[in-house]
Amino acid sequence: MEARFTESAHRILADLVGGGAAAHGRGVGRALTAALIADARETGIEVLTLDARGDNTNALHLYRSLGFTEYGRLPDFVAVGEHRYDKVFYMLDFRRQS
C-alpha cells in the first residue's frame, strides 16, 4: 500500500472575528480575507477552509464572492441563548484554479 503523504500534514488555524458596526461596510473583512487567501496561495496551501454561522449572511456572501464554495453544513449546531444556527463550511480549492 502506497502512503498518501510523504511528509507530515499541517493544519494552520486563523480566527477572523467581525469588527462590529464600526467596521461594517468598510471592506475590512474583504481585505483581511483577501490577504489570507493571497498568503495561503503563495505558501502552497492546496485547500483553504473556513466556517461561519448560518445566519451570518454578510460573511457567507463575502466568502462566495471571493470564490469559496460550501462543502458542508451542521444543522442547528451553534447555540446562542435559545436560538440555534447552522454551522456552514466553505472551501477554496487552489488545485482547481490556474
N, C-alpha and C positions, 0 to 999 in steps of 0.2 A: 504494500500500500504506500503510495506516494504522499509525503507530507505537503499540506497546503501552504504553510508558512515556512520560509527559510530563516526568518528572524522573528523575534518576539513582536507581537502586535501591541500597539499602544492606543490608548483612548485618552484624548485630551478634552477636558471639560471647561466650558466658559459659560458663565451666567450673565445674561444681559437682562437687567430689570428695568422696567419703564421708569422714566424720569418724572412722571406725574404731569399735571396740567400745564406747568410752565414749559415743558419740553414738547408737548403735543403739537404736531403740525409744523415743527421747525426743521424736520429732516434729520434729527439726531439719531433716531432708530435706524433709518436707512443708511446713514453714514457709518454707524458702528457695524451694522450687519454687512455692508459692502466691504468694509475694511477687513472684517473677519473672513469673508469669502475670498478676498484677494490674498490674504496671508495663507489661508488653507490651500488655495490653488498653487501658490508659489512654493510652499514647502512639500508639495507632493501628496497631500491628502487626497484619497480617492473618493470618499463619500463624506459629506458634511451633513450631520443630522441635528435636528432641534425639536423641541416640543413646546406647545403652548396650550393654554386653557381654551376650550372650545368656544367660549363666549367672547374671546378677545379678537373681535372681527378685524380691527385695525391691524394687529400684528399678523393675523393669518393672511390678510390681503397683501401686506408688505412682503411676506415670505414668498407668496405665489408670484408677485411682481418681480422678484429677484431670481425666479427660476426654480424655486423649491416645489416639490410635489408631495402630496400627502401619501404616506405609506401605511398608516395605521391609526387606530383610534381606540381608546379605552372609554367606553360609555360610563358616565356618572362617576368617574374616578376621583375627581377633585371635589372635596367638601369644603364649603365656605359657609359657616353657620348652618342654616337649614337648607341651603342651596347646594346642588350638585352639578358639576360640569364635566364634559368630556375632556380627556387629555388627548391632544391631537399631535401626531408625529409627522414631521416633514423631513425630506432629504433632498440634497443637491448632489447629483452623481457626476463628478468631473470626468469619469471614464467615458461618458456618453457625449461629451462636448468636445468640439475641435479646438 
